[in-house]
């Protein structure tokens, strides 16, 4: 977990490689569908282009289907999910149905000014249509309102690990691995 620009995608991929499990990113799945012009992509783009999030019903079904795939049987890293209380409840249901539990929840933390600078740079480099100034600010606001409070719930369950997302990529990865040491088999 963490706000857009905190490095979730980069670190999820590195952590997944370290653990030998898939990194499952709702954002990547949505972007692939948008690029492919699929029905889901068109629907997702209608929200993301305005800086809004894709509705829970679409996201939940997608995550349930993805976690049922064979490569996620021995574990997975979720990137960008859950993002609100309803999705936490749905994830609990998905995992309960599968007879598995979370080992941990990582929150990558970073200051808003740093996030804005990172996202502006990403928009310049990647030319991402969904990274306009307005869309970036809106997504950060939505995270602060809806997703950030979830970290308290995971902290109460004893699952939350906060990791500083600022620094060289390798440094952040080392902090992540150290923070999860002993939690993941």
C-alpha positions as CSV (number, residue, x, y, z in Angstrom):
1,X,0.0,0.0,0.0
2,X,1.0,3.6,-0.4
3,X,0.1,6.6,-2.4
4,X,0.7,6.8,-6.2
5,X,4.3,7.6,-6.8
6,X,5.6,5.9,-3.7
7,X,7.3,3.1,-5.7
8,X,4.7,0.4,-5.2
9,X,5.0,-1.1,-8.7
10,X,8.8,-1.1,-8.7
11,X,9.1,-2.5,-5.3
12,X,6.3,-5.1,-5.7
13,X,8.1,-6.5,-8.8
14,X,11.4,-6.7,-7.0
15,X,9.9,-8.2,-3.9
16,X,7.9,-10.7,-6.0
17,X,11.1,-11.8,-7.7
18,X,12.9,-12.1,-4.4
19,X,10.1,-14.3,-3.0
20,X,9.4,-16.2,-6.2
21,X,5.7,-15.2,-6.4
22,X,3.7,-13.0,-8.9
23,X,3.2,-9.3,-8.4
24,X,-0.4,-8.6,-9.1
25,X,-1.0,-5.0,-10.1
26,X,-4.5,-3.8,-10.8
27,X,-3.0,-0.7,-12.4
28,X,-1.1,-2.8,-14.9
29,X,-4.1,-4.9,-15.7
30,X,-6.2,-1.7,-16.3
31,X,-3.5,-0.1,-18.4
32,X,-3.1,-3.2,-20.6
33,X,-6.9,-3.3,-21.2
34,X,-6.9,0.5,-22.0
35,X,-4.1,0.0,-24.5
36,X,-5.9,-3.0,-26.0
37,X,-9.1,-1.1,-26.3
38,X,-11.1,-3.8,-24.5
39,X,-14.5,-3.2,-23.0
40,X,-13.0,-3.1,-19.5
41,X,-10.2,-0.8,-20.8
42,X,-12.7,1.7,-22.2
43,X,-14.7,1.6,-18.9
44,X,-11.5,1.9,-16.8
45,X,-10.2,4.8,-19.0
46,X,-13.5,6.7,-18.5
47,X,-12.6,6.8,-14.8
48,X,-8.8,7.1,-14.8
49,X,-8.7,9.9,-17.3
50,X,-10.6,12.0,-14.8
51,X,-8.3,10.9,-11.9
52,X,-11.0,8.7,-10.5
53,X,-10.7,5.1,-9.4
54,X,-12.3,2.2,-11.2
55,X,-15.5,0.9,-9.4
56,X,-15.0,-1.8,-6.8
57,X,-17.2,-4.3,-8.5
58,X,-14.9,-4.4,-11.5
59,X,-11.8,-4.5,-9.5
60,X,-13.0,-7.1,-7.0
61,X,-14.0,-9.5,-9.7
62,X,-10.7,-9.0,-11.5
63,X,-8.7,-9.7,-8.3
64,X,-10.7,-12.8,-7.4
65,X,-10.1,-14.2,-10.8
66,X,-6.4,-13.4,-10.7
67,X,-5.8,-14.9,-7.3
68,X,-7.4,-18.1,-8.4
69,X,-4.8,-18.6,-11.1
70,X,-2.2,-21.3,-10.6
71,X,0.9,-19.0,-10.3
72,X,-0.6,-17.4,-7.2
73,X,-1.2,-20.7,-5.4
74,X,2.1,-20.4,-3.4
75,X,1.8,-16.7,-2.7
76,X,1.5,-13.3,-4.3
77,X,2.2,-9.6,-3.9
78,X,-0.8,-7.3,-4.4
79,X,0.0,-3.8,-5.8
80,X,-2.8,-1.3,-5.6
81,X,-5.4,-3.4,-3.9
82,X,-7.2,-3.1,-1.5
83,X,-7.8,0.6,-1.7
84,X,-10.9,1.1,0.5
85,X,-12.8,-0.6,3.3
86,X,-15.1,-2.5,1.0
87,X,-12.2,-4.0,-0.9
88,X,-10.6,-5.0,2.4
89,X,-13.8,-7.0,3.2
90,X,-13.8,-8.5,-0.3
91,X,-10.1,-9.5,0.0
92,X,-10.9,-11.1,3.4
93,X,-13.6,-13.0,1.7
94,X,-11.5,-14.1,-1.3
95,X,-8.7,-15.2,1.0
96,X,-11.1,-17.0,3.4
97,X,-12.7,-18.9,0.5
98,X,-9.2,-19.9,-0.6
99,X,-8.1,-20.9,2.9
100,X,-5.1,-18.5,3.0
101,X,-4.2,-15.5,5.1
102,X,-2.0,-12.4,4.5
103,X,1.6,-12.7,5.8
104,X,2.0,-8.9,5.9
105,X,0.9,-5.5,4.5
106,X,3.6,-3.1,3.5
107,X,2.9,0.6,3.4
108,X,5.5,2.6,1.4
109,X,5.5,6.1,2.8
110,X,6.7,9.4,1.2
111,X,5.9,13.1,1.5
112,X,3.3,14.6,-0.9
113,X,5.8,17.0,-2.5
114,X,8.1,14.1,-3.3
115,X,5.2,12.1,-4.8
116,X,4.0,15.0,-6.9
117,X,7.6,15.4,-8.3
118,X,7.9,11.7,-9.0
119,X,4.5,11.5,-10.8
120,X,5.3,14.6,-12.9
121,X,8.6,13.0,-14.0
122,X,6.8,9.7,-14.7
123,X,4.3,11.5,-16.9
124,X,7.0,13.2,-18.9
125,X,9.0,10.0,-19.4
126,X,6.1,7.6,-20.0
127,X,3.6,10.0,-21.6
128,X,0.9,8.5,-19.5
129,X,-2.5,10.1,-20.2
130,X,-3.7,9.5,-16.7
131,X,-0.9,11.5,-15.1
132,X,-2.1,15.1,-15.6
133,X,-1.6,17.5,-12.7
134,X,-5.3,17.4,-11.8
135,X,-5.5,13.6,-12.0
136,X,-2.4,13.2,-9.9
137,X,-3.6,15.5,-7.2
138,X,-7.1,13.9,-7.3
139,X,-5.6,10.4,-6.9
140,X,-3.4,11.5,-4.0
141,X,-6.5,13.0,-2.3
142,X,-8.5,9.9,-2.8
143,X,-5.7,7.8,-1.3
144,X,-5.5,10.1,1.7
145,X,-9.3,9.9,2.2
146,X,-10.0,6.2,1.4
147,X,-6.9,4.1,1.5
148,X,-4.6,5.6,4.1
149,X,-7.1,4.8,6.9
150,X,-6.9,1.1,5.9
151,X,-3.4,1.0,7.2
152,X,-4.7,1.5,10.7
153,X,-7.0,-1.6,10.3
154,X,-4.0,-3.7,9.2
155,X,-1.9,-2.3,12.0
156,X,-4.6,-3.5,14.5
157,X,-4.4,-7.0,13.0
158,X,-0.6,-6.9,13.5
159,X,0.1,-7.1,9.7
160,X,1.3,-3.6,8.9
161,X,4.9,-2.8,8.2
162,X,5.7,0.8,7.3
163,X,8.8,1.3,5.0
164,X,10.3,4.6,3.8
165,X,9.8,4.7,0.0
166,X,12.4,7.5,-0.5
167,X,15.9,6.7,-1.6
168,X,17.7,4.6,-4.2
169,X,15.6,1.7,-5.5
170,X,18.1,-0.9,-4.1
171,X,18.0,0.8,-0.7
172,X,14.2,0.7,-0.5
173,X,14.2,-2.9,-1.6
174,X,16.7,-3.8,1.2
175,X,14.4,-2.0,3.7
176,X,11.4,-4.0,2.4
177,X,13.1,-7.3,2.6
178,X,14.4,-6.6,6.1
179,X,11.0,-5.4,7.3
180,X,9.4,-8.7,6.1
181,X,12.1,-10.9,7.4
182,X,10.4,-13.7,9.5
183,X,6.9,-12.9,8.2
184,X,7.1,-14.7,4.9
185,X,8.1,-18.3,4.6
